[in-house]
Every structure is written in structure tokens, then in C-alpha cells.
Amino acid sequence: MVSIILAVVIIYNLGIMSFSEKEYQFATLKVLGFKYKQIKKIFIKQNIWIGIIAIIVALPLGNYMTDYIFKNAIGDTYDFEAMIKPVTFIFSAIGTFIVVYIVNQFLAKKIRKIDMVSSLKGNE
């Protein structure tokens, strides 16, 4: 339960940062005539691809880091390696993907509230 809460908080914060960086681009797309659903689709696709790449990169690195921490924390008495079962990787990937999707659906609602004038003037 704690890991789910942590994942939601981290992914939400990263999503807010991503959204604020892309707000100018979304305002530009609105001015060009893109509909809310089209912009929402672009936003969600971008963040889902980032989430998939993060899953692919982070899971093996997390396994390596866990093993490294065990070796350094226990020292010479370390006689086993960190073993994470493939099922755990699959559940982690699926859980992360679900959290990414739900958080992005929630963040995509902010696209409607973009003030085009202030967003476009803010980058000048």
C-alpha cells in the first residue's frame, strides 16, 4: 500500500512538471485549432511512452542497485545475492503502468483550463 502511494505521489509530481513544461505547447496547439481530445491524446501518449521506457530501464537498474546495497551493507559476510523473481518484475511493470495511466488521465483534465493568452505571453 505504501509503495502504491509513493508511486502515485512521484508519478503525479513528475506529471505536473511535464505538464507545466508543455503548457506553452498545448496553448499553441489550442490556438492552431486542435480540440481538447486531440491534445489530451497527445499528452497521454507522450507520458505513457515515457513510463514504458522508465519501466524498461528502471527495473533492471533497481535489481542491480538492490544487489549492490546488500553487498555493501553486509560486507564480507554477504553470501547471497538479491534475487527478484520474474513475476515480481511483471507485477511491478503492470502496477506502474496502471498508476501512470490513471495519473495521466487525471492530469489531462488540466488541459481544458489552460489560459492561452497568459501561457503564450509567459514564454516571450
C-alpha positions as semicolon CSV with decimal commas, in nm:
position;residue;x (nm);y (nm);z (nm)
1;M;0,000;0,000;0,000
2;V;0,283;0,236;0,085
3;S;0,454;0,164;-0,247
4;I;0,133;0,246;-0,435
5;I;0,100;0,578;-0,251
6;L;0,466;0,655;-0,317
7;A;0,427;0,568;-0,685
8;V;0,121;0,791;-0,720
9;V;0,293;1,084;-0,550
10;I;0,612;1,051;-0,755
11;I;0,434;0,999;-1,087
12;Y;0,191;1,282;-1,011
13;N;0,477;1,523;-0,934
14;L;0,661;1,421;-1,250
15;G;0,339;1,462;-1,446
16;I;0,284;1,812;-1,306
17;M;0,639;1,908;-1,405
18;S;0,588;1,760;-1,750
19;F;0,257;1,939;-1,789
20;S;0,398;2,276;-1,683
21;E;0,684;2,239;-1,932
22;K;0,441;2,155;-2,212
23;E;0,176;2,412;-2,123
24;Y;0,310;2,656;-2,384
25;Q;0,297;2,384;-2,649
26;F;-0,058;2,289;-2,555
27;A;-0,166;2,654;-2,571
28;T;-0,010;2,677;-2,916
29;L;-0,198;2,367;-3,027
30;K;-0,523;2,517;-2,894
31;V;-0,461;2,835;-3,091
32;L;-0,396;2,628;-3,403
33;G;-0,738;2,468;-3,365
34;F;-0,667;2,134;-3,202
35;K;-0,954;2,001;-2,996
36;Y;-0,926;1,912;-2,628
37;K;-0,946;1,538;-2,701
38;Q;-0,662;1,557;-2,954
39;I;-0,434;1,742;-2,715
40;K;-0,530;1,508;-2,432
41;K;-0,443;1,209;-2,652
42;I;-0,102;1,359;-2,734
43;F;-0,029;1,430;-2,366
44;I;-0,129;1,082;-2,252
45;K;0,065;0,908;-2,531
46;Q;0,380;1,103;-2,452
47;N;0,365;1,025;-2,082
48;I;0,278;0,659;-2,136
49;W;0,581;0,616;-2,363
50;I;0,798;0,785;-2,102
51;G;0,651;0,547;-1,842
52;I;0,720;0,241;-2,059
53;I;1,080;0,346;-2,119
54;A;1,120;0,417;-1,747
55;I;0,988;0,070;-1,663
56;I;1,226;-0,097;-1,908
57;V;1,527;0,095;-1,777
58;A;1,441;0,114;-1,405
59;L;1,356;-0,249;-1,330
60;P;1,698;-0,393;-1,422
61;L;1,876;-0,099;-1,259
62;G;1,669;-0,146;-0,943
63;N;1,771;-0,510;-0,927
64;Y;2,137;-0,415;-0,971
65;M;2,109;-0,140;-0,708
66;T;1,945;-0,376;-0,457
67;D;2,227;-0,627;-0,503
68;Y;2,487;-0,350;-0,471
69;I;2,331;-0,221;-0,148
70;F;2,319;-0,572;0,000
71;K;2,685;-0,630;-0,085
72;N;2,799;-0,302;0,067
73;A;2,573;-0,308;0,372
74;I;2,656;-0,661;0,478
75;G;3,018;-0,660;0,366
76;D;3,229;-0,977;0,385
77;T;2,951;-1,183;0,539
78;Y;2,743;-1,139;0,226
79;D;2,685;-1,488;0,093
80;F;2,373;-1,449;-0,120
81;E;2,267;-1,216;-0,397
82;A;1,945;-1,021;-0,431
83;M;1,706;-1,243;-0,619
84;I;1,393;-1,086;-0,755
85;K;1,158;-1,326;-0,930
86;P;1,036;-1,250;-1,284
87;V;0,676;-1,250;-1,156
88;T;0,768;-0,959;-0,930
89;F;0,905;-0,768;-1,229
90;I;0,583;-0,832;-1,420
91;F;0,361;-0,718;-1,132
92;S;0,580;-0,410;-1,083
93;A;0,562;-0,319;-1,451
94;I;0,185;-0,368;-1,468
95;G;0,128;-0,174;-1,145
96;T;0,348;0,112;-1,259
97;F;0,176;0,125;-1,597
98;I;-0,169;0,136;-1,433
99;V;-0,062;0,418;-1,200
100;V;0,092;0,612;-1,492
101;Y;-0,227;0,577;-1,694
102;I;-0,460;0,682;-1,411
103;V;-0,247;0,980;-1,308
104;N;-0,220;1,096;-1,669
105;Q;-0,597;1,075;-1,714
106;F;-0,630;1,296;-1,407
107;L;-0,365;1,544;-1,524
108;A;-0,506;1,563;-1,875
109;K;-0,813;1,740;-1,734
110;K;-0,590;2,041;-1,669
111;I;-0,554;2,093;-2,045
112;R;-0,906;2,240;-2,056
113;K;-0,806;2,506;-1,803
114;I;-0,504;2,639;-1,993
115;D;-0,529;3,014;-2,039
116;M;-0,392;3,055;-2,388
117;V;-0,313;3,425;-2,359
118;S;-0,109;3,405;-2,038
119;S;0,061;3,082;-2,146
120;L;0,172;3,223;-2,478
121;K;0,279;3,559;-2,330
122;G;0,471;3,388;-2,049
123;N;0,734;3,248;-2,285
124;E;0,812;3,576;-2,458
